[in-house]
Amino acid sequence: MPRMLSLIYKPVWILFIQFTFCLADSQAPPIRLSDVNTGMLLVEDENPGYYHEIPKLKTHVKIKVDGMVASATVDQIFTNDGNTPIEAIYVFPLPEEAAVYEMQMLIGDRLIESIVKEKAEAKKIYLEARDSGKRASLTEQDRPNIFTNSVANIMPGDTIIIRLKYVDNVSYDNGVFSLRFPTVVSPRYIPGETITGYSGTGWSFDTDQVEDASRITPPVMPNGRETGNTVSLSVELNAGLEIEYAASFTHTIDIEKIGKGQRLISLAKGIEIPNHDFVLEYRIKQGKEPKAALFSTQKGEDSYFMLMALPNTGESVNDRLPKEMIFLIDISGSMKGESIIQAKKSLVTAISELNERDHFNIIAFEQQYQIFAVQPVKACHANKIFAYSFINGLDAGGGTEVLPALNEGMSQANNSAAVSMIFLITDGSVGNEGRILQAIKNKLGNARLFPIGIGSAPNSFLLSKAADYGRGTFTYISSPHEVEAKMMSLLKKIASPVLTGINLSIAGEVDMVPKSVPDLFKGEPLLVFGKVSDSKDQKVTLTGRTQDGIISLEIPIKTDSGNENPAISTIWARKKIAGLMNDYRLGDKSVKDDIVAAAIDHHLVTKFTSFVAVENQIVNTRRDLTSLAIPVDLPQGWDYEAVFRNPKKYKMKLASSSGKEIQLAQKSMKLPQGATSYPLQFLIGLLLITLSEILTRFFFRRSK
């Protein structure tokens, strides 16, 4: 009898405990549509009738401004309220010149630091960790202003924070400082007829003209629908000088004075929908504006500096040179609504300021383009009236084919003795930035290009680079209330003398960026970054030409007496890489190694380097993982139907509690066998065998 009990108890106990363990190891299945609660976004599982809940994302942004340097911390909070482990993939924007130098993964009270690796190696480390069931995160740069965060093995009930840190210099123009933080990647027009693959999770396939289109087109919610994602933002402003005013035309803000030249700024609502860029502008008290400012830091044996100076270009003259102005206005689907209203108003303002010595033309573009006149016409009263009627008849719709219209505009320029200027009025929402910049570089000639960014979320990378290549300036109009003031400021700027032929010379070995300084318009600062091998006093000699002759300015560089800011070395490295990337885009692929070396030395994410962080424990013992692309909100003022009239979509269903369906991307994957809980089960089995032996002996003795 005891032996019989032993034979029974052992397997029964083992089977019972193993069954209990298996129940604990398994997780609830995906939910059915009948279980949907209000506000849930669900993506269809591979098993018909079942769905996964897409996680909502909270973003907290803290920016600290010290003088000319902005340091930001961006927390992206991923929470899995569903029943299964997920991989969350989020495509998001940052300022186009931000130097992103750190990524951290926070899980409860644990902080996992990232490492910077070449892009392919970082991706390999991430995939191995993901497939083995470890929590991991990967930060990649797809454009200078578009990034992707992938977060693997977010378990049910998990909250994981991905913390990014970046530094950037504050913009300054005509006495106004400005700080911009983008909150949404606007839908890009993707040209190209040949589909080449699907490398990302977006609504577009990759094409022959935009090879990574699926990586820069995150799923977008239609009009009237929200993702549930939120953003909060605060700015600690230390201008260093007395502030005359601080304001935002994009958001309602609360401003608290915390000292002389210091303000604490936050969103009045606390949280906002991330569907339009945040812009803060402030002005130093009149008469206190800086004529020159120096910031420096020491890193190892090298000294780094940032120098801002305002050279005097002279005064405006009444007898100004005649100008030839060609206006390219974007009337594609992405401009429908508030954006086209702003664009048309800015165009009318610009034409109204022309005099009869000037000539102008208008080229309106979407899938095709239409021209106001065969060639630029005289800016007489009659032609202006015809132009206003032409502008009034423009309506937005269709794709954004910038290149044909831009080529037409550049071909019309430089055909007279007048100063040729091309104004590109657009939101820049295209994916083929490289081709557009290449065309500007090759075909612009002596004309100048002035991009004017319109709308709530313009492509600032394309527009600012187009201004650099076109020897012009980038103007951003975020609100209809700004149109007249911004356009008048731009027109006044281009009517003022320009400092051309700028040359910078400095004694000793200095790695200075930019290597060549573009022409400066009145009110624009000279902004130079440098790396010197010794910190002895140096001076920069600036020479340039105005309409009144040659000017010369000597600016001392005293790295030991400037405003100390440790971020300067990081910003210098970012500017250095930006210059090398210009060479890369124009065909010099040999600079890639220099870019990677600088990025790894200064711990920066770039086109060729990524951040990866891995938690060193297996948490997902199951064999499946659902990969979810987090959708983004439609930019404020945009029309979904006008944008997505005929998109190259990756068609997947997304259900909501209202029963509607939205086209969003998702995919499911199986993890390899190595990610099972067998080692743990084996250990428990050994413990249970021991326990069963003890129980057997206990019953055996009692039976005696």
BELMO-V728445 format. One record per residue. N is the residue number from 1. RES is the residue in one letter. SS is DSSP state (H for helix, E for strand, C for the rest). PSI is psi in radians with two decimals (none if undefined). Layout:
BEGIN
N:RES:SS:PSI ; N:RES:SS:PSI
END
This chain:
BEGIN
1:M:C:-0.84 ; 2:P:H:-0.73 ; 3:R:H:-0.63 ; 4:M:H:-0.75 ; 5:L:H:-0.72 ; 6:S:H:-0.75 ; 7:L:H:-0.52 ; 8:I:H:-0.85 ; 9:Y:H:-0.74 ; 10:K:H:-1.02 ; 11:P:H:-0.60 ; 12:V:H:-0.83 ; 13:W:H:-0.77 ; 14:I:H:-0.80 ; 15:L:H:-0.68 ; 16:F:H:-0.86 ; 17:I:H:-0.65 ; 18:Q:H:-0.67 ; 19:F:H:-0.73 ; 20:T:H:-0.72 ; 21:F:H:-0.73 ; 22:C:H:-0.65 ; 23:L:H:-0.72 ; 24:A:H:-0.62 ; 25:D:H:-0.56 ; 26:S:C:2.78 ; 27:Q:C:2.85 ; 28:A:C:2.54 ; 29:P:C:2.90 ; 30:P:C:2.74 ; 31:I:E:2.76 ; 32:R:E:2.81 ; 33:L:H:-0.51 ; 34:S:H:-0.29 ; 35:D:H:0.07 ; 36:V:C:2.36 ; 37:N:C:2.83 ; 38:T:C:2.34 ; 39:G:C:-0.08 ; 40:M:C:2.42 ; 41:L:E:2.18 ; 42:L:E:2.45 ; 43:V:E:2.49 ; 44:E:E:2.37 ; 45:D:C:2.92 ; 46:E:C:-0.34 ; 47:N:C:2.05 ; 48:P:C:2.40 ; 49:G:C:-0.11 ; 50:Y:E:2.66 ; 51:Y:E:2.76 ; 52:H:E:2.48 ; 53:E:E:2.25 ; 54:I:C:2.26 ; 55:P:C:2.53 ; 56:K:C:2.63 ; 57:L:E:2.28 ; 58:K:E:2.35 ; 59:T:E:2.20 ; 60:H:E:2.23 ; 61:V:E:2.21 ; 62:K:E:2.14 ; 63:I:E:2.32 ; 64:K:E:2.15 ; 65:V:E:2.12 ; 66:D:E:1.84 ; 67:G:C:-1.99 ; 68:M:C:0.10 ; 69:V:E:2.28 ; 70:A:E:2.21 ; 71:S:E:2.23 ; 72:A:E:2.53 ; 73:T:E:2.15 ; 74:V:E:2.01 ; 75:D:E:2.10 ; 76:Q:E:2.07 ; 77:I:E:1.94 ; 78:F:E:2.18 ; 79:T:E:2.27 ; 80:N:C:1.77 ; 81:D:C:0.06 ; 82:G:C:-2.90 ; 83:N:C:-0.11 ; 84:T:C:2.74 ; 85:P:C:2.52 ; 86:I:E:2.78 ; 87:E:E:2.09 ; 88:A:E:2.32 ; 89:I:E:2.09 ; 90:Y:E:2.14 ; 91:V:E:2.20 ; 92:F:E:2.81 ; 93:P:E:2.73 ; 94:L:C:2.89 ; 95:P:C:2.47 ; 96:E:C:-0.37 ; 97:E:C:0.25 ; 98:A:C:2.39 ; 99:A:E:1.73 ; 100:V:E:1.91 ; 101:Y:E:-0.04 ; 102:E:E:2.47 ; 103:M:E:2.30 ; 104:Q:E:2.60 ; 105:M:E:2.11 ; 106:L:E:2.15 ; 107:I:E:1.83 ; 108:G:C:-2.20 ; 109:D:C:0.20 ; 110:R:E:2.40 ; 111:L:E:2.11 ; 112:I:E:2.08 ; 113:E:E:2.60 ; 114:S:C:2.87 ; 115:I:E:2.69 ; 116:V:E:2.27 ; 117:K:E:2.86 ; 118:E:E:2.61 ; 119:K:H:-0.83 ; 120:A:H:-0.69 ; 121:E:H:-0.72 ; 122:A:H:-0.72 ; 123:K:H:-0.68 ; 124:K:H:-0.77 ; 125:I:H:-0.75 ; 126:Y:H:-0.82 ; 127:L:H:-0.67 ; 128:E:H:-0.73 ; 129:A:H:-0.76 ; 130:R:H:-0.83 ; 131:D:H:-0.33 ; 132:S:C:0.01 ; 133:G:C:0.24 ; 134:K:E:2.60 ; 135:R:E:2.36 ; 136:A:E:2.74 ; 137:S:E:2.60 ; 138:L:E:2.23 ; 139:T:E:2.10 ; 140:E:E:2.59 ; 141:Q:E:2.18 ; 142:D:E:-0.56 ; 143:R:E:2.86 ; 144:P:C:-0.37 ; 145:N:C:0.18 ; 146:I:E:2.24 ; 147:F:E:2.80 ; 148:T:E:2.23 ; 149:N:E:2.19 ; 150:S:E:2.25 ; 151:V:E:2.02 ; 152:A:E:2.59 ; 153:N:E:0.90 ; 154:I:E:1.90 ; 155:M:C:2.77 ; 156:P:C:2.25 ; 157:G:C:-0.14 ; 158:D:C:2.56 ; 159:T:E:2.07 ; 160:I:E:2.28 ; 161:I:E:2.21 ; 162:I:E:2.03 ; 163:R:E:2.12 ; 164:L:E:2.49 ; 165:K:E:2.36 ; 166:Y:E:2.83 ; 167:V:E:2.69 ; 168:D:E:2.78 ; 169:N:E:2.55 ; 170:V:C:2.44 ; 171:S:E:2.61 ; 172:Y:E:2.27 ; 173:D:E:2.17 ; 174:N:C:0.76 ; 175:G:C:-0.07 ; 176:V:E:2.22 ; 177:F:E:2.51 ; 178:S:E:2.55 ; 179:L:E:2.28 ; 180:R:E:2.36 ; 181:F:E:1.99 ; 182:P:C:2.58 ; 183:T:C:-0.20 ; 184:V:C:2.49 ; 185:V:C:1.95 ; 186:S:C:2.62 ; 187:P:C:2.29 ; 188:R:C:2.47 ; 189:Y:E:2.24 ; 190:I:C:1.80 ; 191:P:C:2.90 ; 192:G:C:2.35 ; 193:E:C:-0.31 ; 194:T:C:2.12 ; 195:I:E:2.22 ; 196:T:E:-0.14 ; 197:G:E:-2.90 ; 198:Y:C:1.54 ; 199:S:C:-0.14 ; 200:G:C:-2.53 ; 201:T:C:0.31 ; 202:G:C:-3.05 ; 203:W:C:-0.17 ; 204:S:C:2.61 ; 205:F:C:2.80 ; 206:D:E:2.52 ; 207:T:E:3.03 ; 208:D:C:-0.36 ; 209:Q:C:-0.45 ; 210:V:C:1.62 ; 211:E:C:-0.35 ; 212:D:C:0.54 ; 213:A:H:-0.67 ; 214:S:H:-0.20 ; 215:R:H:-0.26 ; 216:I:C:0.27 ; 217:T:C:1.20 ; 218:P:C:2.63 ; 219:P:C:2.47 ; 220:V:E:2.38 ; 221:M:C:2.52 ; 222:P:C:3.06 ; 223:N:C:2.40 ; 224:G:C:-0.06 ; 225:R:C:2.56 ; 226:E:C:2.62 ; 227:T:C:-0.45 ; 228:G:C:-0.08 ; 229:N:C:2.60 ; 230:T:E:2.81 ; 231:V:E:2.37 ; 232:S:E:2.64 ; 233:L:E:2.43 ; 234:S:E:2.62 ; 235:V:E:2.17 ; 236:E:E:1.86 ; 237:L:E:2.08 ; 238:N:E:1.57 ; 239:A:C:-0.35 ; 240:G:C:-0.31 ; 241:L:C:2.88 ; 242:E:C:2.29 ; 243:I:E:2.27 ; 244:E:E:-0.81 ; 245:Y:E:2.77 ; 246:A:E:2.36 ; 247:A:E:2.81 ; 248:S:C:2.22 ; 249:F:C:-0.16 ; 250:T:C:-0.51 ; 251:H:C:2.64 ; 252:T:C:2.20 ; 253:I:E:2.72 ; 254:D:E:2.37 ; 255:I:E:2.18 ; 256:E:E:2.19 ; 257:K:E:2.13 ; 258:I:E:0.12 ; 259:G:E:3.04 ; 260:K:C:2.12 ; 261:G:C:0.24 ; 262:Q:E:2.37 ; 263:R:E:2.57 ; 264:L:E:2.08 ; 265:I:E:2.36 ; 266:S:E:2.84 ; 267:L:E:2.30 ; 268:A:C:-0.60 ; 269:K:C:-0.11 ; 270:G:C:-1.04 ; 271:I:C:2.67 ; 272:E:E:2.85 ; 273:I:C:2.27 ; 274:P:C:1.29 ; 275:N:C:0.14 ; 276:H:C:2.59 ; 277:D:C:2.55 ; 278:F:E:2.26 ; 279:V:E:2.23 ; 280:L:E:2.29 ; 281:E:E:2.51 ; 282:Y:E:2.70 ; 283:R:E:2.40 ; 284:I:E:2.59 ; 285:K:C:2.36 ; 286:Q:C:2.37 ; 287:G:C:-0.23 ; 288:K:C:0.03 ; 289:E:C:2.47 ; 290:P:C:2.37 ; 291:K:C:-0.48 ; 292:A:E:2.52 ; 293:A:E:2.40 ; 294:L:E:2.28 ; 295:F:E:2.46 ; 296:S:E:2.93 ; 297:T:E:2.85 ; 298:Q:E:2.32 ; 299:K:E:1.93 ; 300:G:C:-2.25 ; 301:E:C:0.00 ; 302:D:E:2.59 ; 303:S:E:2.49 ; 304:Y:E:2.56 ; 305:F:E:2.71 ; 306:M:E:2.17 ; 307:L:E:2.21 ; 308:M:E:2.25 ; 309:A:E:2.62 ; 310:L:C:1.58 ; 311:P:C:2.56 ; 312:N:C:2.02 ; 313:T:C:0.01 ; 314:G:C:-3.08 ; 315:E:C:2.78 ; 316:S:C:2.65 ; 317:V:C:2.52 ; 318:N:C:-0.65 ; 319:D:C:1.18 ; 320:R:C:2.80 ; 321:L:C:2.55 ; 322:P:C:2.60 ; 323:K:E:2.60 ; 324:E:E:1.96 ; 325:M:E:2.15 ; 326:I:E:2.09 ; 327:F:E:2.07 ; 328:L:E:2.08 ; 329:I:E:2.22 ; 330:D:E:2.09 ; 331:I:C:0.57 ; 332:S:C:3.05 ; 333:G:H:-0.59 ; 334:S:H:-0.29 ; 335:M:H:-0.05 ; 336:K:C:2.53 ; 337:G:C:-2.35 ; 338:E:H:-0.61 ; 339:S:H:-0.77 ; 340:I:H:-0.55 ; 341:I:H:-0.79 ; 342:Q:H:-0.76 ; 343:A:H:-0.80 ; 344:K:H:-0.65 ; 345:K:H:-0.72 ; 346:S:H:-0.63 ; 347:L:H:-0.74 ; 348:V:H:-0.75 ; 349:T:H:-0.78 ; 350:A:H:-0.80 ; 351:I:H:-0.61 ; 352:S:H:-0.39 ; 353:E:C:-0.09 ; 354:L:C:2.62 ; 355:N:C:3.10 ; 356:E:C:-0.16 ; 357:R:C:-0.24 ; 358:D:C:2.79 ; 359:H:E:2.71 ; 360:F:E:2.85 ; 361:N:E:2.81 ; 362:I:E:2.29 ; 363:I:E:1.97 ; 364:A:E:2.33 ; 365:F:E:2.54 ; 366:E:C:-2.07 ; 367:Q:C:-0.65 ; 368:Q:C:3.12 ; 369:Y:E:2.69 ; 370:Q:E:2.54 ; 371:I:E:2.57 ; 372:F:C:-0.73 ; 373:A:C:2.76 ; 374:V:C:-0.58 ; 375:Q:C:2.87 ; 376:P:C:2.40 ; 377:V:E:2.82 ; 378:K:E:2.45 ; 379:A:C:0.96 ; 380:C:C:2.98 ; 381:H:H:-0.77 ; 382:A:H:-0.78 ; 383:N:H:-0.58 ; 384:K:H:-0.72 ; 385:I:H:-0.78 ; 386:F:H:-0.68 ; 387:A:H:-0.74 ; 388:Y:H:-0.66 ; 389:S:H:-0.70 ; 390:F:H:-0.77 ; 391:I:H:-0.72 ; 392:N:H:-0.52 ; 393:G:C:-0.03 ; 394:L:C:2.42 ; 395:D:C:2.66 ; 396:A:C:2.46 ; 397:G:C:2.62 ; 398:G:C:-3.11 ; 399:G:C:3.00 ; 400:T:C:1.42 ; 401:E:C:1.53 ; 402:V:H:-0.74 ; 403:L:H:-0.85 ; 404:P:H:-0.74 ; 405:A:H:-0.70 ; 406:L:H:-0.74 ; 407:N:H:-0.70 ; 408:E:H:-0.76 ; 409:G:H:-0.74 ; 410:M:H:-0.53 ; 411:S:H:-0.52 ; 412:Q:H:-0.40 ; 413:A:C:2.89 ; 414:N:C:0.35 ; 415:N:C:0.16 ; 416:S:C:3.08 ; 417:A:C:-0.17 ; 418:A:C:2.81 ; 419:V:E:2.06 ; 420:S:E:2.27 ; 421:M:E:2.35 ; 422:I:E:2.22 ; 423:F:E:2.08 ; 424:L:E:1.84 ; 425:I:E:1.89 ; 426:T:E:2.90 ; 427:D:C:-0.13 ; 428:G:C:0.39 ; 429:S:C:1.28 ; 430:V:E:2.81 ; 431:G:C:-0.19 ; 432:N:C:0.90 ; 433:E:H:-0.72 ; 434:G:H:-0.75 ; 435:R:H:-0.66 ; 436:I:H:-0.78 ; 437:L:H:-0.67 ; 438:Q:H:-0.72 ; 439:A:H:-0.72 ; 440:I:H:-0.78 ; 441:K:H:-0.68 ; 442:N:H:-0.47 ; 443:K:H:-0.12 ; 444:L:C:-0.55 ; 445:G:C:-2.37 ; 446:N:C:-0.05 ; 447:A:C:2.86 ; 448:R:E:2.57 ; 449:L:E:2.26 ; 450:F:E:1.64 ; 451:P:E:2.45 ; 452:I:E:1.89 ; 453:G:E:2.26 ; 454:I:E:2.52 ; 455:G:C:-3.06 ; 456:S:C:-0.29 ; 457:A:C:1.16 ; 458:P:C:2.83 ; 459:N:C:1.49 ; 460:S:H:-0.48 ; 461:F:H:-0.92 ; 462:L:H:-0.81 ; 463:L:H:-0.70 ; 464:S:H:-0.67 ; 465:K:H:-0.66 ; 466:A:H:-0.65 ; 467:A:H:-0.71 ; 468:D:H:-0.88 ; 469:Y:H:-0.53 ; 470:G:C:0.11 ; 471:R:C:0.66 ; 472:G:C:-2.64 ; 473:T:C:2.71 ; 474:F:C:2.17 ; 475:T:E:2.27 ; 476:Y:E:2.13 ; 477:I:E:1.87 ; 478:S:C:-0.25 ; 479:S:C:2.58 ; 480:P:H:-0.48 ; 481:H:H:-0.31 ; 482:E:H:-0.21 ; 483:V:H:-0.97 ; 484:E:H:-0.80 ; 485:A:H:-0.76 ; 486:K:H:-0.72 ; 487:M:H:-0.69 ; 488:M:H:-0.67 ; 489:S:H:-0.73 ; 490:L:H:-0.79 ; 491:L:H:-0.64 ; 492:K:H:-0.65 ; 493:K:H:-0.82 ; 494:I:H:-0.28 ; 495:A:H:-0.18 ; 496:S:C:2.83 ; 497:P:C:2.58 ; 498:V:E:2.42 ; 499:L:E:1.96 ; 500:T:E:3.01 ; 501:G:E:0.68 ; 502:I:E:2.33 ; 503:N:E:2.33 ; 504:L:E:2.28 ; 505:S:E:2.52 ; 506:I:E:2.42 ; 507:A:C:2.67 ; 508:G:C:-3.10 ; 509:E:C:1.98 ; 510:V:E:2.26 ; 511:D:E:1.69 ; 512:M:E:2.44 ; 513:V:E:2.40 ; 514:P:C:2.74 ; 515:K:C:-0.63 ; 516:S:C:2.39 ; 517:V:C:2.27 ; 518:P:C:2.91 ; 519:D:C:2.56 ; 520:L:E:2.31 ; 521:F:E:2.85 ; 522:K:C:2.29 ; 523:G:C:-0.16 ; 524:E:E:2.43 ; 525:P:C:2.64 ; 526:L:E:2.15 ; 527:L:E:2.03 ; 528:V:E:2.42 ; 529:F:E:2.49 ; 530:G:E:2.74 ; 531:K:E:2.14 ; 532:V:E:2.56 ; 533:S:C:-0.32 ; 534:D:C:2.77 ; 535:S:C:0.31 ; 536:K:C:2.74 ; 537:D:C:2.32 ; 538:Q:E:3.00 ; 539:K:E:2.53 ; 540:V:E:2.29 ; 541:T:E:2.10 ; 542:L:E:2.23 ; 543:T:E:2.61 ; 544:G:E:3.00 ; 545:R:E:2.31 ; 546:T:E:3.13 ; 547:Q:C:-0.28 ; 548:D:C:-0.01 ; 549:G:E:-2.88 ; 550:I:E:2.38 ; 551:I:E:2.68 ; 552:S:E:2.44 ; 553:L:E:2.25 ; 554:E:E:2.25 ; 555:I:E:2.06 ; 556:P:E:2.50 ; 557:I:E:1.83 ; 558:K:C:1.63 ; 559:T:C:-0.35 ; 560:D:C:-0.14 ; 561:S:C:-0.03 ; 562:G:C:3.06 ; 563:N:E:2.06 ; 564:E:E:2.23 ; 565:N:C:1.96 ; 566:P:C:-0.25 ; 567:A:C:-0.24 ; 568:I:H:-0.69 ; 569:S:H:-0.63 ; 570:T:H:-0.73 ; 571:I:H:-0.70 ; 572:W:H:-0.81 ; 573:A:H:-0.70 ; 574:R:H:-0.74 ; 575:K:H:-0.67 ; 576:K:H:-0.80 ; 577:I:H:-0.67 ; 578:A:H:-0.70 ; 579:G:H:-0.72 ; 580:L:H:-0.63 ; 581:M:H:-0.55 ; 582:N:H:-0.78 ; 583:D:H:-0.70 ; 584:Y:H:-0.77 ; 585:R:H:-0.50 ; 586:L:C:0.17 ; 587:G:C:-0.15 ; 588:D:C:1.52 ; 589:K:H:-0.19 ; 590:S:H:-0.28 ; 591:V:H:-0.08 ; 592:K:H:-0.77 ; 593:D:H:-0.66 ; 594:D:H:-0.64 ; 595:I:H:-0.82 ; 596:V:H:-0.76 ; 597:A:H:-0.79 ; 598:A:H:-0.68 ; 599:A:H:-0.77 ; 600:I:H:-0.67 ; 601:D:H:-0.65 ; 602:H:C:0.15 ; 603:H:C:1.05 ; 604:L:C:2.53 ; 605:V:C:2.35 ; 606:T:C:-3.00 ; 607:K:C:-0.51 ; 608:F:C:-0.01 ; 609:T:E:2.60 ; 610:S:E:2.82 ; 611:F:E:2.46 ; 612:V:E:2.39 ; 613:A:E:2.40 ; 614:V:E:2.27 ; 615:E:E:2.32 ; 616:N:E:0.92 ; 617:Q:E:2.58 ; 618:I:E:2.14 ; 619:V:C:-0.45 ; 620:N:C:1.66 ; 621:T:C:-0.02 ; 622:R:C:3.09 ; 623:R:C:0.19 ; 624:D:E:2.73 ; 625:L:E:2.27 ; 626:T:E:2.18 ; 627:S:E:2.15 ; 628:L:E:2.19 ; 629:A:E:2.11 ; 630:I:C:2.14 ; 631:P:C:2.79 ; 632:V:E:2.80 ; 633:D:C:2.60 ; 634:L:C:2.30 ; 635:P:C:2.50 ; 636:Q:C:2.31 ; 637:G:C:-0.06 ; 638:W:C:2.75 ; 639:D:C:2.00 ; 640:Y:H:-0.79 ; 641:E:H:-0.63 ; 642:A:H:-0.59 ; 643:V:H:-0.80 ; 644:F:C:0.67 ; 645:R:C:-0.69 ; 646:N:C:1.10 ; 647:P:C:2.72 ; 648:K:C:1.44 ; 649:K:C:2.66 ; 650:Y:C:1.78 ; 651:K:C:2.01 ; 652:M:C:2.70 ; 653:K:E:2.55 ; 654:L:E:2.18 ; 655:A:E:2.71 ; 656:S:E:3.03 ; 657:S:C:-0.31 ; 658:S:C:-0.09 ; 659:G:C:-0.01 ; 660:K:C:2.87 ; 661:E:E:2.44 ; 662:I:E:2.52 ; 663:Q:E:1.88 ; 664:L:C:2.79 ; 665:A:C:2.50 ; 666:Q:E:2.74 ; 667:K:E:2.72 ; 668:S:E:2.59 ; 669:M:E:2.82 ; 670:K:E:2.36 ; 671:L:C:2.68 ; 672:P:C:2.89 ; 673:Q:H:-0.45 ; 674:G:H:-0.25 ; 675:A:H:0.56 ; 676:T:C:3.03 ; 677:S:C:0.38 ; 678:Y:H:-0.79 ; 679:P:H:-0.69 ; 680:L:H:-0.71 ; 681:Q:H:-0.66 ; 682:F:H:-0.75 ; 683:L:H:-0.75 ; 684:I:H:-0.64 ; 685:G:H:-0.77 ; 686:L:H:-0.75 ; 687:L:H:-0.68 ; 688:L:H:-0.62 ; 689:I:H:-0.74 ; 690:T:H:-0.77 ; 691:L:H:-0.71 ; 692:S:H:-0.59 ; 693:E:H:-0.71 ; 694:I:H:-0.78 ; 695:L:H:-0.67 ; 696:T:H:-0.81 ; 697:R:H:-0.65 ; 698:F:H:-0.84 ; 699:F:H:-0.59 ; 700:F:H:-0.74 ; 701:R:H:-0.70 ; 702:R:H:-0.64 ; 703:S:H:-0.41 ; 704:K:C:none
END
